[in-house]
Amino acid sequence: MNEQNGKNPEALNGEQTLTNRQGHPVTDNQNIRTVGSRGPATLENYHFLEKISHFDRERVPERVVHARGAGAHGVFEAYGKVGDEPVSKYTRAKLFQEPGKQTPVFVRFSTVIHGGHSPETLRDPRGFAVKFYTEEGNWDLVGNNLKIFFIRDPLKFPDMVHAFKPDPVTNAQDMRRFFDFVSLSPEATHMVTFLFSPWGIPANYRQMQGSGVNTYKWVNAEGEAVLVKYHWEPLNQGIKNLTQREASEIQATNFNHATLDLYHAIEEGDYPEWELCVQIMSDGEHPELDFDPLDPTKLWPTDQFPFLPVGKMTLNRNPEDYFTEVEQVAFGTGVLVDGLEFSDDKLLQGRTFSYSDTQRHRVGSNYLQLPINAPKSRVATNLSGGQMQYKVDRAPGQNPHVNYEPSSMGGLKEAVQQGKPHEPHYDAKLVREKIERTNDFKQAGETYRSFEDWERDELISNLVTALKICNPDIQERMISYFTQADADYGRRVKEGLEQAASGMKEGVQQNSTAAAEKAQSKGHEADPY
């Protein structure tokens, strides 16, 4: 290497030359301009001002939920069938029709409640969101690792998140707040049973299941619809969960373990794979079931509605830049392609507004023009303006003077309907009522009994640890729910809390400040410097 003033002359004239955002080469990136070497800085330090002002703004607002995330690129390969039947019997969505048809995807895994740099060992549902870049535009399948949810009505969602998030005064998460809300929301009993079992801490992102959680519809060419639930099942890597002790041991040494596990697996060519399966149910109320099929707190029994494979997904490429891709990727439950539709699941309807509205606030009104969010198919709209627009969504030959529709002067035209529309019929009063078949406890009991002994032991231990600081009325409500789910379940939680009562005083755990006191007593003194 030839040296010139300590710098590589090839780099000075080549593509690796540092520039500012205006494209100006930067000749000194070490020193601001001052009056003399020790004097005050001058206001025309353009490079510094641009650099520091961008730095001040380089974080978009953190997601309220799903802030901590990791992601990867990959491909989805369709089987052309659903189980043993042609997929066209149920849906006309093009990405599923041909065996071997490949669709690019981007997946973002996440934790739900905790912040952007929180430990990945914390007890929390995990987000599992997939963006399919189909030939007909994007499809977002946005769900979690657990197949159910805490609530069924979106009106409760902000309160739920507030109760689960840190206390607005202490800024610390408080199980008393968590169970205060949950104990007054009996529909959450099933989800709590999963969350406080080992299923509440997946070992990593590769070895966990995924689910769309909500009920959707598939629509075929005749406009006929069926209800569907989506499930991602790990193909080769298996499923692994952690006990609380194991999670604490991992957290003591590395709280980024799941992100690094995914990154290094892909970097080393050990590509994780999931099979996409659907459960199918005829569109209707199904009075023969003891639950409402649109209720997201319920599982559809697999003996009646088996998992039917429709394709597989392989993650094979890491992001080139975390912020550009993983942080700015934006999902929405309303992002569907032809042949995929909403059901009347109330929570899904609420999510559909909230998700896209969040991205417009968080990333900007033109967030869909960012490469990670932009469809790979053609885009032509009459939308324009807004913060950070950097192109016009115009069709070839479109009259640039016409940004409206309808028009006879060379503007955009409506697309031709590809299949018969699905037109469900409604005849009911407009009301504010919960669904009739709530059945909040039966499936929670079935889930409890399906656990292995060690999983039940872990569940009881985790619940007792979390509940023992709660007020007696909260404990009593939760014990009542667990007992209605399964008598043994309620008895064991009750006995565990009675045994822990000696460590309680007026409903407040005596060692609630134990960590702070330990830090004070064990800390090593030092002289000032």
Helices and strands as residue ranges (DSSP letters): H 9-13, H 46-56, E 69-78, E 81-82, E 85-86, G 87-89, G 94-96, E 102-111, E 126-134, E 137-144, G 154-156, H 157-164, H 175-182, G 186-188, H 189-195, G 198-200, E 210-211, E 216-219, E 225-234, H 244-253, H 257-267, E 273-282, E 308-317, I 322-327, E 340-342, H 346-362, G 367-369, H 442-450, H 453-467, H 472-485, H 487-500, G 501-503, E 504-505, E 508-509, H 514-522
